[in-house]
Amino acid sequence: MTNVRRALAGWLAAAAVVATLAAPPASAAWQVTATAPAFSLSAEALGAPVTSCTTVPGALGLVDSARVSWTAVPGAKSYRLSFGASGQATQTTTATSFDVTGTLLLSLLGNVLFGSSTTVTVAAVADGWTSPASNAQTIVLANVVSGLLGGVRCQGS
C-alpha cells in the first residue's frame, strides 16, 4: 500500500505541474492603447554672432548713425538685438547689420543724455533656440548739435 500511495502522490504531483503549465498567461481586466506623436530632437547649438561697429557719417556730416554688423550664424532664422545694460529693449531683424540712430535709442530707452552710452548685443534665433549673446558694442549719443538731430557714434570712433 505504501508503494501505491507513493505512486499516487507522484502521479498527482505530475498532474499539478502539467495543469500549471497549461494555464493561460495572466492578463489585466483592461487594456489601453496610445500612440506617441512623432518628433525629432536636435543636439545642434547656435553659435554667438561676432559683432563690429562702424560710425556712418550722415548728411552734411551732422547726423551720424552707428552700424552694428555681425557674422551670419549657420541655421539662424533671425537675430535679436538687445539694447541697454540689462537688454531691456529689443529689435528683431533677418539682416546681418542694423543702423542705430539717436531717435531709435530715444524711442527704445527713453531719456538718453548727450554723451551717454548704451550697449548693443546680438543673439541668433532659430526654431525656439537662442544663441548666447554676442560681444557688446557701445553706442554713444553724439555731441549736442548732432545729438539734437539724433546722431550717434560707435565708442572709440
TORDOTOR-120296 format. One record per residue: residue in three letters; x, y, z negated of N, C-alpha, C, O in turn. Coordinates in steps of 0.2 Angstrom, whole numbers. Each point is the difference from the previous one (the first is absolute). Layout:
<atoms>
+------+-------+-------+-------+-------+-------+-------+-------+-------+-------+-------+-------+-------+
| rest |  n.px |  n.py |  n.pz | ca.px | ca.py | ca.pz |  c.px |  c.py |  c.pz |  o.px |  o.py |  o.pz |
+------+-------+-------+-------+-------+-------+-------+-------+-------+-------+-------+-------+-------+
|  ALA |     X |     Y |     Z |     X |     Y |     Z |     X |     Y |     Z |     X |     Y |     Z |
...
+------+-------+-------+-------+-------+-------+-------+-------+-------+-------+-------+-------+-------+
</atoms>
This chain:
<atoms>
+------+-------+-------+-------+-------+-------+-------+-------+-------+-------+-------+-------+-------+
| rest |  n.px |  n.py |  n.pz | ca.px | ca.py | ca.pz |  c.px |  c.py |  c.pz |  o.px |  o.py |  o.pz |
+------+-------+-------+-------+-------+-------+-------+-------+-------+-------+-------+-------+-------+
|  MET |     4 |    -6 |     0 |    -4 |     6 |     0 |     4 |     6 |     0 |    -2 |     5 |     3 |
|  THR |     8 |    -5 |    -6 |     4 |     6 |     0 |     3 |     1 |     7 |     0 |     6 |     2 |
|  ASN |     1 |   -11 |     2 |     2 |     2 |     7 |    -5 |     3 |     4 |     1 |     4 |     4 |
|  VAL |    -7 |    -6 |    -6 |    -6 |     2 |     4 |    -1 |     8 |    -2 |    -2 |     4 |     4 |
|  ARG |     3 |    -3 |   -10 |    -1 |     7 |    -3 |     6 |     5 |     4 |    -2 |     5 |     2 |
|  ARG |     8 |    -8 |    -2 |     5 |     4 |     3 |    -1 |     1 |     7 |     1 |     5 |     3 |
|  ALA |    -4 |   -10 |     1 |    -1 |     0 |     7 |    -6 |     5 |     1 |     1 |     4 |     5 |
|  LEU |    -6 |    -4 |    -9 |    -5 |     4 |     0 |     2 |     8 |    -1 |    -2 |     4 |     3 |
|  ALA |     6 |    -4 |    -8 |     3 |     7 |    -2 |     4 |     3 |     6 |     0 |     6 |     2 |
|  GLY |     4 |   -10 |     1 |     4 |     2 |     6 |    -4 |     2 |     6 |     1 |     4 |     3 |
|  TRP |    -6 |    -8 |    -2 |    -5 |     1 |     6 |    -3 |     7 |    -2 |    -1 |     3 |     5 |
|  LEU |    -2 |    -2 |   -11 |    -3 |     6 |    -1 |     4 |     6 |     1 |    -2 |     5 |     2 |
|  ALA |     9 |    -6 |    -5 |     5 |     6 |     1 |     1 |     1 |     8 |     0 |     6 |     1 |
|  ALA |     1 |   -11 |     3 |     1 |     1 |     7 |    -6 |     3 |     3 |     0 |     5 |     4 |
|  ALA |    -6 |    -6 |    -6 |    -6 |     2 |     3 |    -1 |     8 |    -2 |    -2 |     4 |     4 |
|  ALA |     4 |    -2 |   -10 |     0 |     7 |    -2 |     5 |     4 |     4 |    -2 |     5 |     2 |
|  VAL |     8 |    -8 |    -1 |     5 |     4 |     5 |    -3 |     1 |     7 |     0 |     5 |     2 |
|  VAL |    -3 |   -11 |     0 |    -3 |     1 |     7 |    -6 |     5 |     0 |     0 |     4 |     5 |
|  ALA |    -4 |    -4 |   -10 |    -5 |     5 |     0 |     2 |     7 |    -1 |    -3 |     4 |     3 |
|  THR |     9 |    -3 |    -7 |     3 |     7 |    -1 |     2 |     2 |     7 |    -1 |     6 |     2 |
|  LEU |     5 |   -10 |     2 |     3 |     2 |     6 |    -5 |     1 |     5 |     1 |     4 |     5 |
|  ALA |    -7 |    -7 |    -5 |    -5 |     1 |     5 |    -5 |     6 |    -1 |    -4 |     1 |     4 |
|  ALA |     5 |     2 |   -10 |    -4 |     6 |    -2 |     1 |     6 |     5 |     6 |     1 |     2 |
|  PRO |   -10 |     3 |     0 |     1 |     6 |     4 |     4 |     5 |    -4 |     0 |     0 |    -6 |
|  PRO |     4 |     4 |    10 |     4 |     5 |    -4 |    -5 |     5 |    -3 |    -6 |     1 |     2 |
|  ALA |     9 |     3 |    -7 |    -4 |     5 |    -4 |    -1 |     6 |     5 |     4 |     1 |     4 |
|  SER |   -10 |     2 |    -5 |    -1 |     6 |     4 |    -5 |     5 |    -5 |    -3 |    -2 |    -4 |
|  ALA |     4 |     8 |     6 |    -4 |     5 |    -3 |    -8 |     0 |     2 |    -1 |    -3 |     6 |
|  ALA |    -3 |     5 |   -10 |    -7 |     1 |     2 |    -1 |     5 |     5 |    -6 |     1 |     2 |
|  TRP |    10 |     4 |    -1 |     0 |     5 |     5 |     6 |     1 |     4 |     5 |    -2 |    -2 |
|  GLN |    -6 |     6 |     7 |     6 |     1 |     5 |    -1 |     8 |     2 |    -5 |     2 |     1 |
|  VAL |    11 |     1 |     0 |     1 |     7 |     3 |     4 |     0 |     5 |     6 |    -3 |     0 |
|  THR |    -8 |     6 |     6 |     5 |     1 |     5 |     1 |     7 |     2 |    -5 |     4 |     0 |
|  ALA |    11 |    -2 |     0 |     1 |     7 |     2 |     6 |     1 |     5 |     4 |    -4 |     0 |
|  THR |    -4 |     9 |     4 |     5 |     1 |     5 |     4 |     7 |    -2 |    -3 |     4 |    -3 |
|  ALA |     9 |    -5 |     3 |     4 |     6 |    -2 |     1 |     4 |     7 |     2 |    -3 |     5 |
|  PRO |    -2 |    10 |    -6 |     1 |     4 |     6 |     8 |    -1 |     2 |     4 |    -1 |    -4 |
|  ALA |    -3 |     2 |    11 |     6 |    -1 |     2 |     4 |     7 |     0 |    -3 |     5 |     1 |
|  PHE |     9 |    -5 |    -3 |     4 |     6 |     0 |     7 |    -1 |     0 |     2 |    -6 |    -1 |
|  SER |     2 |    11 |     2 |     7 |    -1 |     1 |     3 |     5 |    -5 |    -2 |     5 |    -1 |
|  LEU |     8 |    -7 |    -2 |     4 |     4 |    -4 |     6 |     2 |     3 |     3 |    -4 |     4 |
|  SER |     0 |    10 |    -5 |     6 |     2 |     3 |     5 |     2 |    -6 |    -2 |     3 |    -5 |
|  ALA |     8 |    -5 |     6 |     5 |     1 |    -5 |     4 |     6 |     3 |     5 |     2 |    -3 |
|  GLU |    -7 |     1 |     8 |     4 |     6 |     3 |    -1 |     6 |    -5 |    -5 |     1 |    -4 |
|  ALA |    10 |     3 |     4 |     0 |     7 |    -3 |     2 |     5 |     4 |     3 |     0 |     5 |
|  LEU |    -7 |     6 |    -6 |     2 |     6 |     4 |     6 |     3 |    -3 |     0 |     1 |    -6 |
|  GLY |     5 |     1 |    10 |     5 |     4 |    -3 |    -1 |     7 |    -1 |    -5 |     3 |     4 |
|  ALA |     8 |     0 |    -8 |    -1 |     8 |    -1 |     3 |     4 |     6 |     6 |    -2 |     2 |
|  PRO |    -9 |     6 |     0 |     2 |     5 |     6 |     6 |     4 |    -3 |     1 |     1 |    -6 |
|  VAL |     4 |     1 |    11 |     5 |     4 |    -2 |    -1 |     7 |     3 |    -1 |     0 |     6 |
|  THR |     0 |     5 |   -10 |    -2 |     7 |     2 |     6 |     5 |     1 |     5 |    -1 |    -3 |
|  SER |    -6 |     6 |     7 |     4 |     5 |     1 |    -4 |     7 |     1 |    -6 |    -1 |     1 |
|  CYS |     9 |     6 |    -2 |    -4 |     7 |     0 |     4 |     5 |     4 |     6 |     1 |     0 |
|  THR |   -10 |     2 |     5 |     3 |     5 |     4 |    -5 |     6 |     0 |    -6 |     0 |     1 |
|  THR |     9 |     6 |    -2 |    -3 |     6 |     0 |    -1 |     2 |     7 |     4 |     1 |     4 |
|  VAL |   -11 |     0 |    -2 |    -1 |     2 |     7 |    -2 |     8 |     0 |    -5 |     2 |    -3 |
|  PRO |     9 |     2 |     7 |    -1 |     7 |     0 |    -7 |     1 |     4 |    -2 |    -3 |     5 |
|  GLY |    -1 |     8 |    -8 |    -7 |     2 |     3 |     1 |     6 |     5 |     5 |     2 |     1 |
|  ALA |   -11 |     0 |     1 |     0 |     6 |     4 |     4 |     6 |    -3 |    -2 |     2 |    -6 |
|  LEU |     6 |     2 |    10 |     3 |     5 |    -2 |     5 |    -1 |    -6 |     2 |     5 |    -4 |
|  GLY |    -1 |   -11 |     2 |     4 |    -2 |    -5 |    -3 |     1 |    -7 |     4 |     0 |    -5 |
|  LEU |   -10 |     2 |     4 |    -3 |     1 |    -6 |    -3 |    -6 |    -4 |     1 |     0 |    -6 |
|  VAL |    -5 |    -4 |    10 |    -4 |    -5 |    -3 |     3 |    -7 |     1 |    -1 |    -2 |     6 |
|  ASP |     5 |     0 |   -10 |     3 |    -7 |     0 |    -4 |    -5 |    -2 |    -4 |     1 |    -5 |
|  SER |     5 |    -7 |     7 |    -4 |    -6 |    -2 |     6 |    -5 |    -2 |     5 |     1 |     3 |
|  ALA |    -7 |    -6 |    -7 |     5 |    -5 |    -1 |    -3 |    -7 |     3 |    -5 |    -2 |    -2 |
|  ARG |     9 |    -1 |     6 |    -2 |    -6 |     3 |     4 |    -6 |    -3 |     6 |     0 |     0 |
|  VAL |   -11 |    -4 |    -3 |     3 |    -6 |    -4 |    -1 |    -5 |     5 |    -6 |    -2 |     3 |
|  SER |    12 |    -2 |    -1 |    -1 |    -5 |     4 |     3 |    -7 |    -3 |     3 |     1 |    -5 |
|  TRP |    -5 |    -7 |     7 |     2 |    -6 |    -3 |     1 |    -5 |     5 |    -3 |     0 |     6 |
|  THR |     6 |    -5 |    -8 |     1 |    -6 |     4 |    -7 |    -4 |     1 |    -3 |    -1 |    -5 |
|  ALA |     2 |    -2 |    11 |    -6 |    -4 |     0 |     1 |    -7 |    -4 |     5 |    -2 |     0 |
|  VAL |   -10 |     0 |    -3 |     0 |    -6 |    -4 |    -3 |    -5 |     4 |    -6 |     0 |     2 |
|  PRO |     9 |    -6 |     0 |    -3 |    -5 |     4 |    -7 |    -3 |    -4 |     0 |    -1 |    -6 |
|  GLY |    -5 |     1 |     9 |    -7 |    -3 |    -2 |    -4 |     6 |    -3 |    -6 |    -1 |    -2 |
|  ALA |     9 |     7 |     1 |    -4 |     5 |    -3 |    -6 |     3 |     5 |     2 |     0 |     6 |
|  LYS |    -8 |     1 |    -9 |    -5 |     2 |     4 |    -1 |     8 |    -1 |    -3 |     3 |     4 |
|  SER |     5 |    -1 |   -10 |     0 |     8 |    -1 |     5 |     1 |    -6 |     3 |    -4 |    -2 |
|  TYR |    -2 |    11 |     1 |     4 |     2 |    -5 |    -3 |     5 |    -5 |    -4 |     4 |     2 |
|  ARG |     5 |    -5 |    -8 |    -3 |     5 |    -5 |     5 |     4 |    -3 |     5 |    -2 |    -3 |
|  LEU |    -6 |     9 |     4 |     5 |     5 |    -3 |    -3 |     2 |    -6 |    -6 |     2 |    -1 |
|  SER |    10 |    -2 |    -5 |    -2 |     3 |    -6 |     4 |     6 |    -2 |     6 |     0 |     1 |
|  PHE |    -9 |     5 |    -3 |     3 |     6 |    -2 |    -1 |     2 |    -7 |    -4 |    -2 |    -3 |
|  GLY |    10 |     5 |     0 |     0 |     1 |    -7 |     4 |    -5 |    -4 |     0 |    -6 |     3 |
|  ALA |     2 |     8 |    -9 |     4 |    -5 |    -4 |    -4 |    -6 |    -1 |     3 |    -6 |    -1 |
|  SER |    -9 |     6 |     0 |    -4 |    -6 |    -2 |    -4 |    -2 |     6 |    -4 |    -5 |    -1 |
|  GLY |     5 |     7 |     7 |    -4 |    -2 |     6 |    -7 |     2 |    -1 |    -4 |    -4 |     3 |
|  GLN |     2 |     9 |    -6 |    -7 |     2 |    -1 |    -4 |     1 |     6 |    -6 |     0 |     0 |
|  ALA |     9 |     2 |     6 |    -3 |     2 |     6 |     3 |    -5 |     6 |     6 |    -1 |     0 |
|  THR |   -10 |    -1 |     4 |     2 |    -5 |     5 |    -3 |     2 |     7 |    -5 |     3 |     1 |
|  GLN |     8 |    -5 |     4 |    -2 |     1 |     7 |     2 |    -7 |     3 |     5 |    -3 |    -1 |
|  THR |    -9 |     1 |     6 |     1 |    -6 |     4 |     1 |     1 |     7 |    -3 |     4 |     3 |
|  THR |     8 |    -7 |     0 |     1 |     1 |     8 |     3 |    -7 |     3 |     2 |    -4 |    -4 |
|  THR |    -3 |     4 |    10 |     3 |    -6 |     4 |     7 |     2 |     3 |     3 |    -5 |     3 |
|  ALA |    -2 |    11 |    -3 |     7 |     2 |     3 |     6 |    -1 |    -5 |    -1 |    -2 |    -5 |
|  THR |     7 |     3 |     8 |     6 |    -1 |    -4 |     3 |     7 |    -2 |     6 |     0 |    -1 |
|  SER |   -10 |     5 |     1 |     2 |     7 |    -2 |    -6 |     4 |    -2 |    -6 |    -2 |     2 |
|  PHE |     7 |     7 |    -6 |    -6 |     4 |    -2 |     3 |     7 |    -2 |     5 |     1 |    -3 |
|  ASP |    -8 |     4 |     6 |     2 |     7 |    -1 |    -4 |     3 |    -7 |    -6 |     0 |     0 |
|  VAL |    10 |     2 |    -4 |    -3 |     3 |    -7 |     1 |     7 |     1 |     5 |     3 |     1 |
|  THR |   -11 |     1 |    -2 |     0 |     7 |     0 |    -2 |     2 |    -7 |    -2 |    -3 |    -4 |
|  GLY |     3 |    10 |     3 |    -2 |     3 |    -7 |    -7 |    -1 |    -1 |    -3 |    -1 |    -5 |
|  THR |    -1 |     2 |    11 |    -7 |     0 |    -1 |    -2 |    -7 |    -2 |    -5 |     0 |    -4 |
|  LEU |     8 |    -5 |     7 |    -2 |    -7 |    -2 |     2 |    -1 |    -8 |    -4 |    -3 |    -3 |
|  LEU |    10 |     5 |     1 |     1 |     0 |    -7 |    -5 |     3 |    -4 |    -2 |    -2 |    -5 |
|  LEU |     1 |     8 |     7 |    -5 |     4 |    -4 |    -7 |    -4 |    -1 |    -3 |     0 |    -5 |
|  SER |     1 |    -2 |    11 |    -7 |    -4 |     0 |     1 |    -6 |    -4 |    -5 |    -2 |    -3 |
|  LEU |    11 |    -2 |     3 |     0 |    -6 |    -4 |     2 |     1 |    -7 |    -3 |    -4 |    -4 |
|  LEU |     7 |     8 |     2 |     3 |     1 |    -6 |    -3 |     6 |    -4 |     1 |     1 |    -6 |
|  GLY |    -5 |     4 |     9 |    -2 |     5 |    -3 |     5 |     6 |    -1 |     3 |     2 |     5 |
|  ASN |    -2 |     0 |   -11 |     4 |     6 |    -1 |     8 |    -2 |     0 |     3 |    -3 |    -4 |
|  VAL |     0 |     5 |    10 |     7 |    -2 |     1 |     3 |     7 |     1 |    -2 |     4 |     4 |
|  LEU |     7 |    -3 |    -8 |     4 |     7 |    -1 |     5 |     0 |     5 |     3 |    -5 |     2 |
|  PHE |    -1 |    11 |     1 |     5 |     1 |     5 |     7 |    -3 |    -4 |     1 |     2 |    -6 |
|  GLY |     3 |    -5 |    10 |     6 |    -3 |    -3 |    -1 |    -6 |    -3 |     5 |    -4 |    -2 |
|  SER |   -11 |     2 |     0 |    -1 |    -6 |    -3 |     0 |    -6 |     5 |     0 |     1 |     6 |
|  SER |     1 |    -7 |    -9 |     1 |    -6 |     5 |    -5 |    -6 |    -2 |    -3 |     0 |    -6 |
|  THR |     2 |    -4 |    10 |    -3 |    -6 |    -1 |     3 |    -6 |     4 |     4 |     1 |     4 |
|  THR |    -5 |    -7 |    -6 |     3 |    -6 |     3 |    -5 |    -3 |     5 |    -6 |     0 |    -2 |
|  VAL |     9 |    -3 |     7 |    -4 |    -4 |     4 |     3 |    -7 |     1 |     6 |    -1 |     1 |
|  THR |   -10 |    -4 |    -2 |     2 |    -7 |     1 |    -5 |    -3 |     5 |    -6 |     2 |     1 |
|  VAL |     8 |    -8 |     2 |    -4 |    -3 |     5 |     0 |    -8 |    -2 |     5 |    -3 |    -2 |
|  ALA |   -11 |     0 |     3 |     0 |    -7 |    -1 |    -4 |    -3 |     6 |    -4 |     3 |     3 |
|  ALA |     6 |    -9 |     0 |    -3 |    -3 |     5 |    -6 |    -4 |    -2 |     0 |    -3 |    -6 |
|  VAL |    -5 |     3 |    10 |    -6 |    -4 |    -2 |    -2 |    -5 |     5 |     0 |     2 |     6 |
|  ALA |    -2 |    -8 |    -8 |    -3 |    -5 |     5 |    -4 |    -5 |    -3 |     2 |    -3 |    -5 |
|  ASP |    -8 |     2 |     7 |    -4 |    -5 |    -2 |    -1 |    -1 |    -8 |     1 |    -5 |    -3 |
|  GLY |    -2 |    11 |     0 |     0 |     0 |    -8 |     7 |    -1 |    -3 |     0 |     1 |    -6 |
|  TRP |     5 |    -1 |     9 |     7 |     0 |    -3 |     3 |     7 |     1 |    -1 |     4 |     5 |
|  THR |     4 |    -2 |   -10 |     4 |     7 |     0 |     7 |    -1 |    -2 |     2 |    -4 |    -5 |
|  SER |     2 |     7 |     9 |     8 |    -1 |    -1 |     2 |     4 |    -6 |    -4 |     4 |    -3 |
|  PRO |    10 |    -5 |     0 |     2 |     5 |    -5 |     1 |     7 |     3 |     0 |     0 |     6 |
|  ALA |     0 |     5 |   -10 |     1 |     7 |     3 |     7 |     1 |     3 |     5 |    -3 |    -2 |
|  SER |    -5 |     7 |     7 |     6 |     2 |     3 |     5 |     4 |    -5 |    -2 |     2 |    -5 |
|  ASN |     8 |     0 |     7 |     4 |     5 |    -3 |    -4 |     7 |     0 |    -4 |     1 |     5 |
|  ALA |     4 |     3 |   -10 |    -4 |     6 |     0 |     4 |     6 |     4 |     6 |     0 |     0 |
|  GLN |   -10 |     4 |     3 |     2 |     6 |     3 |    -3 |     6 |    -3 |    -6 |     0 |    -2 |
|  THR |    10 |     5 |     0 |    -2 |     6 |    -3 |    -2 |     5 |     5 |     4 |     2 |     4 |
|  ILE |   -10 |     1 |    -5 |    -2 |     5 |     4 |    -1 |     7 |    -4 |    -3 |    -1 |    -6 |
|  VAL |     6 |     6 |     8 |     0 |     6 |    -4 |    -4 |     5 |     4 |     0 |     1 |     6 |
|  LEU |    -5 |     3 |   -10 |    -4 |     5 |     3 |     5 |     6 |     2 |     4 |     2 |    -5 |
|  ALA |    -4 |     0 |    11 |     5 |     5 |     2 |     0 |     7 |    -3 |    -4 |     1 |    -5 |
|  ASN |     8 |     3 |     7 |     0 |     7 |    -3 |    -6 |     4 |     0 |    -5 |    -3 |     3 |
|  VAL |     4 |     8 |    -6 |    -6 |     4 |     0 |    -3 |     1 |     6 |    -6 |    -1 |     1 |
|  VAL |     9 |     4 |     4 |    -3 |     2 |     7 |    -2 |    -6 |     3 |    -6 |    -1 |     2 |
|  SER |    10 |    -4 |    -1 |    -2 |    -7 |     3 |    -5 |    -3 |    -4 |    -4 |    -3 |     3 |
|  GLY |     5 |     3 |   -10 |    -5 |    -3 |    -4 |    -7 |     2 |     1 |    -5 |    -3 |    -1 |
|  LEU |     4 |    10 |     2 |    -6 |     3 |     0 |    -4 |    -3 |     7 |    -6 |     0 |     0 |
|  LEU |    10 |    -2 |     5 |    -2 |    -2 |     6 |    -1 |    -8 |     0 |    -2 |    -3 |     5 |
|  GLY |     4 |     0 |   -11 |     0 |    -7 |    -1 |     6 |    -4 |     2 |     0 |    -6 |     1 |
|  GLY |     6 |     9 |    -1 |     6 |    -3 |     2 |     3 |    -4 |    -6 |     0 |     2 |    -5 |
|  VAL |     3 |    -8 |     7 |     4 |    -4 |    -4 |     6 |    -2 |     3 |     1 |     0 |     6 |
|  ARG |     4 |    -3 |   -10 |     6 |    -3 |     3 |     2 |    -6 |    -4 |    -2 |    -1 |    -6 |
|  CYS |     6 |    -3 |     9 |     3 |    -6 |    -4 |     5 |     3 |    -5 |     4 |     5 |     2 |
|  GLN |    -3 |    -8 |    -7 |     5 |     3 |    -5 |     7 |    -2 |     3 |     1 |    -5 |     3 |
|  GLY |     3 |    10 |    -4 |     7 |    -1 |     3 |     1 |     3 |     7 |     5 |    -1 |     3 |
|  SER |   -11 |     3 |     0 |     1 |     3 |     7 |    -3 |     7 |     0 |     1 |     3 |     6 |
+------+-------+-------+-------+-------+-------+-------+-------+-------+-------+-------+-------+-------+
</atoms>
